[in-house]
Amino acid sequence: AIANDVWFTWTAPTTDEFDLTTCGGTTIDSKLAVYATTGCPLVEPLACNDDACGVQSSVHFSATAGQSYTI
């Protein structure tokens, strides 16, 4: 379960592979998910992770230039 959450909308600048990580950037237990939609996600995530490096998380995903994603 997620006790507190924060959502971001991000638009891909190029068509490429991207990495998103909290590894080494925080001491909190993080979880990450990336959705190929905006707003409240009603689809399966493109990528999700919990505890890739200790209690911190990391995801790798493909994005299309100009498309917006919910993180």
mmJSON file of the N, C-alpha and C atoms, coordinates in Angstrom:
{"data_MODEL":{"atom_site":{
"group_PDB":["ATOM","ATOM","ATOM","ATOM","ATOM","ATOM","ATOM","ATOM","ATOM","ATOM","ATOM","ATOM","ATOM","ATOM","ATOM","ATOM","ATOM","ATOM","ATOM","ATOM","ATOM","ATOM","ATOM","ATOM","ATOM","ATOM","ATOM","ATOM","ATOM","ATOM","ATOM","ATOM","ATOM","ATOM","ATOM","ATOM","ATOM","ATOM","ATOM","ATOM","ATOM","ATOM","ATOM","ATOM","ATOM","ATOM","ATOM","ATOM","ATOM","ATOM","ATOM","ATOM","ATOM","ATOM","ATOM","ATOM","ATOM","ATOM","ATOM","ATOM","ATOM","ATOM","ATOM","ATOM","ATOM","ATOM","ATOM","ATOM","ATOM","ATOM","ATOM","ATOM","ATOM","ATOM","ATOM","ATOM","ATOM","ATOM","ATOM","ATOM","ATOM","ATOM","ATOM","ATOM","ATOM","ATOM","ATOM","ATOM","ATOM","ATOM","ATOM","ATOM","ATOM","ATOM","ATOM","ATOM","ATOM","ATOM","ATOM","ATOM","ATOM","ATOM","ATOM","ATOM","ATOM","ATOM","ATOM","ATOM","ATOM","ATOM","ATOM","ATOM","ATOM","ATOM","ATOM","ATOM","ATOM","ATOM","ATOM","ATOM","ATOM","ATOM","ATOM","ATOM","ATOM","ATOM","ATOM","ATOM","ATOM","ATOM","ATOM","ATOM","ATOM","ATOM","ATOM","ATOM","ATOM","ATOM","ATOM","ATOM","ATOM","ATOM","ATOM","ATOM","ATOM","ATOM","ATOM","ATOM","ATOM","ATOM","ATOM","ATOM","ATOM","ATOM","ATOM","ATOM","ATOM","ATOM","ATOM","ATOM","ATOM","ATOM","ATOM","ATOM","ATOM","ATOM","ATOM","ATOM","ATOM","ATOM","ATOM","ATOM","ATOM","ATOM","ATOM","ATOM","ATOM","ATOM","ATOM","ATOM","ATOM","ATOM","ATOM","ATOM","ATOM","ATOM","ATOM","ATOM","ATOM","ATOM","ATOM","ATOM","ATOM","ATOM","ATOM","ATOM","ATOM","ATOM","ATOM","ATOM","ATOM","ATOM","ATOM","ATOM","ATOM","ATOM","ATOM","ATOM","ATOM","ATOM","ATOM","ATOM","ATOM"],
"id":[1,2,3,4,5,6,7,8,9,10,11,12,13,14,15,16,17,18,19,20,21,22,23,24,25,26,27,28,29,30,31,32,33,34,35,36,37,38,39,40,41,42,43,44,45,46,47,48,49,50,51,52,53,54,55,56,57,58,59,60,61,62,63,64,65,66,67,68,69,70,71,72,73,74,75,76,77,78,79,80,81,82,83,84,85,86,87,88,89,90,91,92,93,94,95,96,97,98,99,100,101,102,103,104,105,106,107,108,109,110,111,112,113,114,115,116,117,118,119,120,121,122,123,124,125,126,127,128,129,130,131,132,133,134,135,136,137,138,139,140,141,142,143,144,145,146,147,148,149,150,151,152,153,154,155,156,157,158,159,160,161,162,163,164,165,166,167,168,169,170,171,172,173,174,175,176,177,178,179,180,181,182,183,184,185,186,187,188,189,190,191,192,193,194,195,196,197,198,199,200,201,202,203,204,205,206,207,208,209,210,211,212,213],
"type_symbol":["N","C","C","N","C","C","N","C","C","N","C","C","N","C","C","N","C","C","N","C","C","N","C","C","N","C","C","N","C","C","N","C","C","N","C","C","N","C","C","N","C","C","N","C","C","N","C","C","N","C","C","N","C","C","N","C","C","N","C","C","N","C","C","N","C","C","N","C","C","N","C","C","N","C","C","N","C","C","N","C","C","N","C","C","N","C","C","N","C","C","N","C","C","N","C","C","N","C","C","N","C","C","N","C","C","N","C","C","N","C","C","N","C","C","N","C","C","N","C","C","N","C","C","N","C","C","N","C","C","N","C","C","N","C","C","N","C","C","N","C","C","N","C","C","N","C","C","N","C","C","N","C","C","N","C","C","N","C","C","N","C","C","N","C","C","N","C","C","N","C","C","N","C","C","N","C","C","N","C","C","N","C","C","N","C","C","N","C","C","N","C","C","N","C","C","N","C","C","N","C","C","N","C","C","N","C","C","N","C","C","N","C","C"],
"label_atom_id":["N","CA","C","N","CA","C","N","CA","C","N","CA","C","N","CA","C","N","CA","C","N","CA","C","N","CA","C","N","CA","C","N","CA","C","N","CA","C","N","CA","C","N","CA","C","N","CA","C","N","CA","C","N","CA","C","N","CA","C","N","CA","C","N","CA","C","N","CA","C","N","CA","C","N","CA","C","N","CA","C","N","CA","C","N","CA","C","N","CA","C","N","CA","C","N","CA","C","N","CA","C","N","CA","C","N","CA","C","N","CA","C","N","CA","C","N","CA","C","N","CA","C","N","CA","C","N","CA","C","N","CA","C","N","CA","C","N","CA","C","N","CA","C","N","CA","C","N","CA","C","N","CA","C","N","CA","C","N","CA","C","N","CA","C","N","CA","C","N","CA","C","N","CA","C","N","CA","C","N","CA","C","N","CA","C","N","CA","C","N","CA","C","N","CA","C","N","CA","C","N","CA","C","N","CA","C","N","CA","C","N","CA","C","N","CA","C","N","CA","C","N","CA","C","N","CA","C","N","CA","C","N","CA","C","N","CA","C","N","CA","C","N","CA","C","N","CA","C"],
"label_alt_id":[null,null,null,null,null,null,null,null,null,null,null,null,null,null,null,null,null,null,null,null,null,null,null,null,null,null,null,null,null,null,null,null,null,null,null,null,null,null,null,null,null,null,null,null,null,null,null,null,null,null,null,null,null,null,null,null,null,null,null,null,null,null,null,null,null,null,null,null,null,null,null,null,null,null,null,null,null,null,null,null,null,null,null,null,null,null,null,null,null,null,null,null,null,null,null,null,null,null,null,null,null,null,null,null,null,null,null,null,null,null,null,null,null,null,null,null,null,null,null,null,null,null,null,null,null,null,null,null,null,null,null,null,null,null,null,null,null,null,null,null,null,null,null,null,null,null,null,null,null,null,null,null,null,null,null,null,null,null,null,null,null,null,null,null,null,null,null,null,null,null,null,null,null,null,null,null,null,null,null,null,null,null,null,null,null,null,null,null,null,null,null,null,null,null,null,null,null,null,null,null,null,null,null,null,null,null,null,null,null,null,null,null,null],
"label_comp_id":["ALA","ALA","ALA","ILE","ILE","ILE","ALA","ALA","ALA","ASN","ASN","ASN","ASP","ASP","ASP","VAL","VAL","VAL","TRP","TRP","TRP","PHE","PHE","PHE","THR","THR","THR","TRP","TRP","TRP","THR","THR","THR","ALA","ALA","ALA","PRO","PRO","PRO","THR","THR","THR","THR","THR","THR","ASP","ASP","ASP","GLU","GLU","GLU","PHE","PHE","PHE","ASP","ASP","ASP","LEU","LEU","LEU","THR","THR","THR","THR","THR","THR","CYS","CYS","CYS","GLY","GLY","GLY","GLY","GLY","GLY","THR","THR","THR","THR","THR","THR","ILE","ILE","ILE","ASP","ASP","ASP","SER","SER","SER","LYS","LYS","LYS","LEU","LEU","LEU","ALA","ALA","ALA","VAL","VAL","VAL","TYR","TYR","TYR","ALA","ALA","ALA","THR","THR","THR","THR","THR","THR","GLY","GLY","GLY","CYS","CYS","CYS","PRO","PRO","PRO","LEU","LEU","LEU","VAL","VAL","VAL","GLU","GLU","GLU","PRO","PRO","PRO","LEU","LEU","LEU","ALA","ALA","ALA","CYS","CYS","CYS","ASN","ASN","ASN","ASP","ASP","ASP","ASP","ASP","ASP","ALA","ALA","ALA","CYS","CYS","CYS","GLY","GLY","GLY","VAL","VAL","VAL","GLN","GLN","GLN","SER","SER","SER","SER","SER","SER","VAL","VAL","VAL","HIS","HIS","HIS","PHE","PHE","PHE","SER","SER","SER","ALA","ALA","ALA","THR","THR","THR","ALA","ALA","ALA","GLY","GLY","GLY","GLN","GLN","GLN","SER","SER","SER","TYR","TYR","TYR","THR","THR","THR","ILE","ILE","ILE"],
"label_asym_id":["A","A","A","A","A","A","A","A","A","A","A","A","A","A","A","A","A","A","A","A","A","A","A","A","A","A","A","A","A","A","A","A","A","A","A","A","A","A","A","A","A","A","A","A","A","A","A","A","A","A","A","A","A","A","A","A","A","A","A","A","A","A","A","A","A","A","A","A","A","A","A","A","A","A","A","A","A","A","A","A","A","A","A","A","A","A","A","A","A","A","A","A","A","A","A","A","A","A","A","A","A","A","A","A","A","A","A","A","A","A","A","A","A","A","A","A","A","A","A","A","A","A","A","A","A","A","A","A","A","A","A","A","A","A","A","A","A","A","A","A","A","A","A","A","A","A","A","A","A","A","A","A","A","A","A","A","A","A","A","A","A","A","A","A","A","A","A","A","A","A","A","A","A","A","A","A","A","A","A","A","A","A","A","A","A","A","A","A","A","A","A","A","A","A","A","A","A","A","A","A","A","A","A","A","A","A","A","A","A","A","A","A","A"],
"label_entity_id":["1","1","1","1","1","1","1","1","1","1","1","1","1","1","1","1","1","1","1","1","1","1","1","1","1","1","1","1","1","1","1","1","1","1","1","1","1","1","1","1","1","1","1","1","1","1","1","1","1","1","1","1","1","1","1","1","1","1","1","1","1","1","1","1","1","1","1","1","1","1","1","1","1","1","1","1","1","1","1","1","1","1","1","1","1","1","1","1","1","1","1","1","1","1","1","1","1","1","1","1","1","1","1","1","1","1","1","1","1","1","1","1","1","1","1","1","1","1","1","1","1","1","1","1","1","1","1","1","1","1","1","1","1","1","1","1","1","1","1","1","1","1","1","1","1","1","1","1","1","1","1","1","1","1","1","1","1","1","1","1","1","1","1","1","1","1","1","1","1","1","1","1","1","1","1","1","1","1","1","1","1","1","1","1","1","1","1","1","1","1","1","1","1","1","1","1","1","1","1","1","1","1","1","1","1","1","1","1","1","1","1","1","1"],
"label_seq_id":[1,1,1,2,2,2,3,3,3,4,4,4,5,5,5,6,6,6,7,7,7,8,8,8,9,9,9,10,10,10,11,11,11,12,12,12,13,13,13,14,14,14,15,15,15,16,16,16,17,17,17,18,18,18,19,19,19,20,20,20,21,21,21,22,22,22,23,23,23,24,24,24,25,25,25,26,26,26,27,27,27,28,28,28,29,29,29,30,30,30,31,31,31,32,32,32,33,33,33,34,34,34,35,35,35,36,36,36,37,37,37,38,38,38,39,39,39,40,40,40,41,41,41,42,42,42,43,43,43,44,44,44,45,45,45,46,46,46,47,47,47,48,48,48,49,49,49,50,50,50,51,51,51,52,52,52,53,53,53,54,54,54,55,55,55,56,56,56,57,57,57,58,58,58,59,59,59,60,60,60,61,61,61,62,62,62,63,63,63,64,64,64,65,65,65,66,66,66,67,67,67,68,68,68,69,69,69,70,70,70,71,71,71],
"pdbx_PDB_ins_code":[null,null,null,null,null,null,null,null,null,null,null,null,null,null,null,null,null,null,null,null,null,null,null,null,null,null,null,null,null,null,null,null,null,null,null,null,null,null,null,null,null,null,null,null,null,null,null,null,null,null,null,null,null,null,null,null,null,null,null,null,null,null,null,null,null,null,null,null,null,null,null,null,null,null,null,null,null,null,null,null,null,null,null,null,null,null,null,null,null,null,null,null,null,null,null,null,null,null,null,null,null,null,null,null,null,null,null,null,null,null,null,null,null,null,null,null,null,null,null,null,null,null,null,null,null,null,null,null,null,null,null,null,null,null,null,null,null,null,null,null,null,null,null,null,null,null,null,null,null,null,null,null,null,null,null,null,null,null,null,null,null,null,null,null,null,null,null,null,null,null,null,null,null,null,null,null,null,null,null,null,null,null,null,null,null,null,null,null,null,null,null,null,null,null,null,null,null,null,null,null,null,null,null,null,null,null,null,null,null,null,null,null,null],
"Cartn_x":[0.839,0.0,0.879,0.35,1.063,0.366,1.109,0.529,0.419,1.424,1.45,1.899,1.258,1.703,1.772,2.593,2.773,2.759,1.996,1.916,2.479,3.186,3.753,3.313,3.133,2.928,4.203,4.727,5.979,5.761,6.276,6.196,7.578,7.654,8.937,9.492,10.743,11.343,11.777,12.06,12.498,11.931,11.95,11.613,12.886,12.834,14.056,13.703,14.734,14.623,14.996,14.274,14.52,14.606,15.392,15.513,15.054,14.315,13.859,14.224,14.897,15.351,15.306,15.08,15.238,16.462,17.176,18.344,19.409,19.768,20.771,20.275,19.01,18.485,17.566,17.275,16.372,16.622,16.116,16.227,14.873,13.817,12.483,12.271,11.322,10.933,10.066,10.604,9.887,9.343,8.327,7.77,7.578,7.879,7.747,6.865,6.078,5.281,5.179,5.192,5.08,3.911,2.987,1.802,1.784,1.357,1.294,-0.05,-0.357,-1.6,-1.41,-2.339,-2.286,-3.492,-3.39,-4.472,-4.4,-5.502,-5.578,-5.422,-4.382,-4.118,-5.183,-5.755,-6.739,-6.239,-4.957,-4.331,-3.159,-2.655,-1.475,-0.262,0.666,1.848,2.797,3.524,4.602,5.74,5.969,7.029,6.658,7.024,6.836,7.882,8.209,9.221,9.083,9.424,9.516,10.788,11.701,12.897,13.942,14.284,15.35,16.719,16.869,18.156,17.865,17.777,17.373,15.882,15.516,14.103,13.771,14.723,14.505,14.228,13.715,13.194,13.81,13.683,14.215,13.38,13.073,12.347,13.038,12.843,13.351,12.159,11.957,10.804,11.093,10.31,10.377,9.339,9.709,8.778,8.831,7.723,7.584,7.592,8.369,8.476,7.094,6.862,5.626,4.493,4.635,3.586,3.76,2.644,2.681,2.462,3.146,3.126,2.818,2.172,1.966,3.0,3.697,4.713,4.271],
"Cartn_y":[-1.193,0.0,1.25,2.311,3.586,4.546,5.021,5.907,7.347,7.81,9.17,9.078,9.854,9.812,11.208,11.308,12.547,12.141,12.856,12.549,13.715,13.385,14.379,14.06,15.081,14.901,15.354,14.503,14.766,14.511,15.391,15.222,14.88,13.782,13.306,14.291,14.718,15.653,14.98,13.675,12.898,11.486,10.741,9.319,8.596,7.959,7.371,6.465,5.878,5.109,6.04,5.94,6.814,6.01,6.513,5.936,6.965,6.495,7.337,6.598,7.279,6.594,7.51,6.899,7.603,7.058,6.107,5.468,6.51,6.567,7.509,8.937,9.191,10.548,10.82,9.78,9.943,8.836,9.0,7.945,7.305,7.789,7.232,5.978,5.169,3.976,4.438,4.412,4.95,3.833,4.194,3.337,4.222,3.71,4.475,3.738,4.509,3.954,5.004,4.552,5.434,4.936,5.851,5.519,6.329,5.696,6.361,7.073,7.916,8.687,9.84,10.758,11.838,11.715,12.347,12.275,10.992,10.682,9.482,8.242,7.436,6.303,5.209,4.844,3.765,2.607,2.642,1.608,0.999,-0.115,-0.735,0.172,0.215,1.054,0.511,1.421,1.021,0.386,0.921,0.426,0.751,-0.132,0.151,-0.621,-0.102,-0.745,-0.317,-1.236,-0.989,-1.683,-0.912,-1.457,-2.048,-1.339,-1.778,-1.684,-0.726,-0.512,-0.196,-1.24,-1.067,-0.752,0.364,0.761,1.811,2.11,3.097,2.383,3.124,2.5,3.06,2.276,2.682,2.027,2.786,2.227,2.64,1.822,2.065,1.91,2.88,2.812,3.519,3.151,3.793,4.887,6.027,7.153,7.697,8.283,8.866,10.38,11.035,12.512,13.146,14.106,14.867,14.217,12.935,12.272,12.603,12.801,13.081,11.806,11.72,10.535,10.978,10.101,10.33,9.492,10.132,9.47,9.544],
"Cartn_z":[0.0,0.0,0.0,-0.548,-0.589,0.359,1.365,2.373,1.866,1.154,0.608,-0.838,-1.714,-3.094,-3.689,-4.73,-5.488,-6.952,-7.784,-9.208,-10.001,-11.089,-11.987,-13.409,-14.226,-15.657,-16.346,-17.212,-17.902,-19.384,-20.231,-21.679,-22.213,-22.941,-23.457,-24.489,-24.334,-25.279,-26.589,-26.512,-27.673,-27.563,-28.653,-28.6,-28.198,-27.023,-26.469,-25.306,-24.711,-23.474,-22.322,-21.213,-20.069,-18.791,-17.851,-16.521,-15.513,-14.52,-13.42,-12.145,-11.225,-10.018,-8.797,-7.66,-6.388,-5.649,-6.271,-5.658,-5.319,-4.075,-3.614,-3.471,-3.811,-3.765,-2.585,-1.807,-0.675,0.336,1.511,2.523,2.79,2.116,2.334,1.487,1.871,1.116,-0.048,-1.262,-2.419,-3.307,-4.102,-5.146,-6.365,-7.561,-8.796,-9.793,-10.549,-11.643,-12.74,-13.994,-15.159,-16.008,-16.347,-17.133,-18.42,-19.528,-20.834,-20.989,-20.034,-20.025,-19.044,-19.038,-18.051,-17.128,-15.982,-15.009,-14.199,-13.537,-12.698,-13.569,-13.342,-14.224,-14.101,-15.249,-15.302,-16.163,-16.508,-17.338,-16.578,-17.084,-16.493,-16.716,-15.763,-15.946,-17.008,-17.649,-18.564,-17.78,-16.583,-15.714,-14.279,-13.367,-11.942,-11.153,-9.977,-9.159,-7.714,-6.844,-5.409,-4.923,-4.393,-3.749,-4.69,-5.765,-6.67,-6.001,-5.109,-4.43,-2.966,-2.176,-0.779,-0.739,-0.11,-0.05,-1.098,-1.98,-3.039,-4.365,-5.34,-6.558,-7.83,-8.925,-10.214,-11.319,-12.388,-13.536,-14.834,-15.857,-17.208,-18.142,-19.066,-19.956,-21.272,-22.295,-23.604,-23.674,-24.26,-24.392,-25.815,-26.225,-27.566,-27.471,-28.317,-28.321,-28.368,-27.467,-27.447,-26.667,-26.292,-25.514,-24.045,-23.346,-21.918,-21.121,-20.01,-19.14,-17.719,-16.963,-15.538,-14.794,-13.89,-13.074,-11.619],
"occupancy":[1.0,1.0,1.0,1.0,1.0,1.0,1.0,1.0,1.0,1.0,1.0,1.0,1.0,1.0,1.0,1.0,1.0,1.0,1.0,1.0,1.0,1.0,1.0,1.0,1.0,1.0,1.0,1.0,1.0,1.0,1.0,1.0,1.0,1.0,1.0,1.0,1.0,1.0,1.0,1.0,1.0,1.0,1.0,1.0,1.0,1.0,1.0,1.0,1.0,1.0,1.0,1.0,1.0,1.0,1.0,1.0,1.0,1.0,1.0,1.0,1.0,1.0,1.0,1.0,1.0,1.0,1.0,1.0,1.0,1.0,1.0,1.0,1.0,1.0,1.0,1.0,1.0,1.0,1.0,1.0,1.0,1.0,1.0,1.0,1.0,1.0,1.0,1.0,1.0,1.0,1.0,1.0,1.0,1.0,1.0,1.0,1.0,1.0,1.0,1.0,1.0,1.0,1.0,1.0,1.0,1.0,1.0,1.0,1.0,1.0,1.0,1.0,1.0,1.0,1.0,1.0,1.0,1.0,1.0,1.0,1.0,1.0,1.0,1.0,1.0,1.0,1.0,1.0,1.0,1.0,1.0,1.0,1.0,1.0,1.0,1.0,1.0,1.0,1.0,1.0,1.0,1.0,1.0,1.0,1.0,1.0,1.0,1.0,1.0,1.0,1.0,1.0,1.0,1.0,1.0,1.0,1.0,1.0,1.0,1.0,1.0,1.0,1.0,1.0,1.0,1.0,1.0,1.0,1.0,1.0,1.0,1.0,1.0,1.0,1.0,1.0,1.0,1.0,1.0,1.0,1.0,1.0,1.0,1.0,1.0,1.0,1.0,1.0,1.0,1.0,1.0,1.0,1.0,1.0,1.0,1.0,1.0,1.0,1.0,1.0,1.0,1.0,1.0,1.0,1.0,1.0,1.0,1.0,1.0,1.0,1.0,1.0,1.0],
"B_iso_or_equiv":[0.0,0.0,0.0,0.0,0.0,0.0,0.0,0.0,0.0,0.0,0.0,0.0,0.0,0.0,0.0,0.0,0.0,0.0,0.0,0.0,0.0,0.0,0.0,0.0,0.0,0.0,0.0,0.0,0.0,0.0,0.0,0.0,0.0,0.0,0.0,0.0,0.0,0.0,0.0,0.0,0.0,0.0,0.0,0.0,0.0,0.0,0.0,0.0,0.0,0.0,0.0,0.0,0.0,0.0,0.0,0.0,0.0,0.0,0.0,0.0,0.0,0.0,0.0,0.0,0.0,0.0,0.0,0.0,0.0,0.0,0.0,0.0,0.0,0.0,0.0,0.0,0.0,0.0,0.0,0.0,0.0,0.0,0.0,0.0,0.0,0.0,0.0,0.0,0.0,0.0,0.0,0.0,0.0,0.0,0.0,0.0,0.0,0.0,0.0,0.0,0.0,0.0,0.0,0.0,0.0,0.0,0.0,0.0,0.0,0.0,0.0,0.0,0.0,0.0,0.0,0.0,0.0,0.0,0.0,0.0,0.0,0.0,0.0,0.0,0.0,0.0,0.0,0.0,0.0,0.0,0.0,0.0,0.0,0.0,0.0,0.0,0.0,0.0,0.0,0.0,0.0,0.0,0.0,0.0,0.0,0.0,0.0,0.0,0.0,0.0,0.0,0.0,0.0,0.0,0.0,0.0,0.0,0.0,0.0,0.0,0.0,0.0,0.0,0.0,0.0,0.0,0.0,0.0,0.0,0.0,0.0,0.0,0.0,0.0,0.0,0.0,0.0,0.0,0.0,0.0,0.0,0.0,0.0,0.0,0.0,0.0,0.0,0.0,0.0,0.0,0.0,0.0,0.0,0.0,0.0,0.0,0.0,0.0,0.0,0.0,0.0,0.0,0.0,0.0,0.0,0.0,0.0,0.0,0.0,0.0,0.0,0.0,0.0],
"pdbx_formal_charge":[null,null,null,null,null,null,null,null,null,null,null,null,null,null,null,null,null,null,null,null,null,null,null,null,null,null,null,null,null,null,null,null,null,null,null,null,null,null,null,null,null,null,null,null,null,null,null,null,null,null,null,null,null,null,null,null,null,null,null,null,null,null,null,null,null,null,null,null,null,null,null,null,null,null,null,null,null,null,null,null,null,null,null,null,null,null,null,null,null,null,null,null,null,null,null,null,null,null,null,null,null,null,null,null,null,null,null,null,null,null,null,null,null,null,null,null,null,null,null,null,null,null,null,null,null,null,null,null,null,null,null,null,null,null,null,null,null,null,null,null,null,null,null,null,null,null,null,null,null,null,null,null,null,null,null,null,null,null,null,null,null,null,null,null,null,null,null,null,null,null,null,null,null,null,null,null,null,null,null,null,null,null,null,null,null,null,null,null,null,null,null,null,null,null,null,null,null,null,null,null,null,null,null,null,null,null,null,null,null,null,null,null,null],
"auth_seq_id":[1,1,1,2,2,2,3,3,3,4,4,4,5,5,5,6,6,6,7,7,7,8,8,8,9,9,9,10,10,10,11,11,11,12,12,12,13,13,13,14,14,14,15,15,15,16,16,16,17,17,17,18,18,18,19,19,19,20,20,20,21,21,21,22,22,22,23,23,23,24,24,24,25,25,25,26,26,26,27,27,27,28,28,28,29,29,29,30,30,30,31,31,31,32,32,32,33,33,33,34,34,34,35,35,35,36,36,36,37,37,37,38,38,38,39,39,39,40,40,40,41,41,41,42,42,42,43,43,43,44,44,44,45,45,45,46,46,46,47,47,47,48,48,48,49,49,49,50,50,50,51,51,51,52,52,52,53,53,53,54,54,54,55,55,55,56,56,56,57,57,57,58,58,58,59,59,59,60,60,60,61,61,61,62,62,62,63,63,63,64,64,64,65,65,65,66,66,66,67,67,67,68,68,68,69,69,69,70,70,70,71,71,71],
"auth_comp_id":["ALA","ALA","ALA","ILE","ILE","ILE","ALA","ALA","ALA","ASN","ASN","ASN","ASP","ASP","ASP","VAL","VAL","VAL","TRP","TRP","TRP","PHE","PHE","PHE","THR","THR","THR","TRP","TRP","TRP","THR","THR","THR","ALA","ALA","ALA","PRO","PRO","PRO","THR","THR","THR","THR","THR","THR","ASP","ASP","ASP","GLU","GLU","GLU","PHE","PHE","PHE","ASP","ASP","ASP","LEU","LEU","LEU","THR","THR","THR","THR","THR","THR","CYS","CYS","CYS","GLY","GLY","GLY","GLY","GLY","GLY","THR","THR","THR","THR","THR","THR","ILE","ILE","ILE","ASP","ASP","ASP","SER","SER","SER","LYS","LYS","LYS","LEU","LEU","LEU","ALA","ALA","ALA","VAL","VAL","VAL","TYR","TYR","TYR","ALA","ALA","ALA","THR","THR","THR","THR","THR","THR","GLY","GLY","GLY","CYS","CYS","CYS","PRO","PRO","PRO","LEU","LEU","LEU","VAL","VAL","VAL","GLU","GLU","GLU","PRO","PRO","PRO","LEU","LEU","LEU","ALA","ALA","ALA","CYS","CYS","CYS","ASN","ASN","ASN","ASP","ASP","ASP","ASP","ASP","ASP","ALA","ALA","ALA","CYS","CYS","CYS","GLY","GLY","GLY","VAL","VAL","VAL","GLN","GLN","GLN","SER","SER","SER","SER","SER","SER","VAL","VAL","VAL","HIS","HIS","HIS","PHE","PHE","PHE","SER","SER","SER","ALA","ALA","ALA","THR","THR","THR","ALA","ALA","ALA","GLY","GLY","GLY","GLN","GLN","GLN","SER","SER","SER","TYR","TYR","TYR","THR","THR","THR","ILE","ILE","ILE"],
"auth_asym_id":["A","A","A","A","A","A","A","A","A","A","A","A","A","A","A","A","A","A","A","A","A","A","A","A","A","A","A","A","A","A","A","A","A","A","A","A","A","A","A","A","A","A","A","A","A","A","A","A","A","A","A","A","A","A","A","A","A","A","A","A","A","A","A","A","A","A","A","A","A","A","A","A","A","A","A","A","A","A","A","A","A","A","A","A","A","A","A","A","A","A","A","A","A","A","A","A","A","A","A","A","A","A","A","A","A","A","A","A","A","A","A","A","A","A","A","A","A","A","A","A","A","A","A","A","A","A","A","A","A","A","A","A","A","A","A","A","A","A","A","A","A","A","A","A","A","A","A","A","A","A","A","A","A","A","A","A","A","A","A","A","A","A","A","A","A","A","A","A","A","A","A","A","A","A","A","A","A","A","A","A","A","A","A","A","A","A","A","A","A","A","A","A","A","A","A","A","A","A","A","A","A","A","A","A","A","A","A","A","A","A","A","A","A"],
"auth_atom_id":["N","CA","C","N","CA","C","N","CA","C","N","CA","C","N","CA","C","N","CA","C","N","CA","C","N","CA","C","N","CA","C","N","CA","C","N","CA","C","N","CA","C","N","CA","C","N","CA","C","N","CA","C","N","CA","C","N","CA","C","N","CA","C","N","CA","C","N","CA","C","N","CA","C","N","CA","C","N","CA","C","N","CA","C","N","CA","C","N","CA","C","N","CA","C","N","CA","C","N","CA","C","N","CA","C","N","CA","C","N","CA","C","N","CA","C","N","CA","C","N","CA","C","N","CA","C","N","CA","C","N","CA","C","N","CA","C","N","CA","C","N","CA","C","N","CA","C","N","CA","C","N","CA","C","N","CA","C","N","CA","C","N","CA","C","N","CA","C","N","CA","C","N","CA","C","N","CA","C","N","CA","C","N","CA","C","N","CA","C","N","CA","C","N","CA","C","N","CA","C","N","CA","C","N","CA","C","N","CA","C","N","CA","C","N","CA","C","N","CA","C","N","CA","C","N","CA","C","N","CA","C","N","CA","C","N","CA","C","N","CA","C","N","CA","C","N","CA","C"],
"pdbx_PDB_model_num":[1,1,1,1,1,1,1,1,1,1,1,1,1,1,1,1,1,1,1,1,1,1,1,1,1,1,1,1,1,1,1,1,1,1,1,1,1,1,1,1,1,1,1,1,1,1,1,1,1,1,1,1,1,1,1,1,1,1,1,1,1,1,1,1,1,1,1,1,1,1,1,1,1,1,1,1,1,1,1,1,1,1,1,1,1,1,1,1,1,1,1,1,1,1,1,1,1,1,1,1,1,1,1,1,1,1,1,1,1,1,1,1,1,1,1,1,1,1,1,1,1,1,1,1,1,1,1,1,1,1,1,1,1,1,1,1,1,1,1,1,1,1,1,1,1,1,1,1,1,1,1,1,1,1,1,1,1,1,1,1,1,1,1,1,1,1,1,1,1,1,1,1,1,1,1,1,1,1,1,1,1,1,1,1,1,1,1,1,1,1,1,1,1,1,1,1,1,1,1,1,1,1,1,1,1,1,1,1,1,1,1,1,1]
}}}
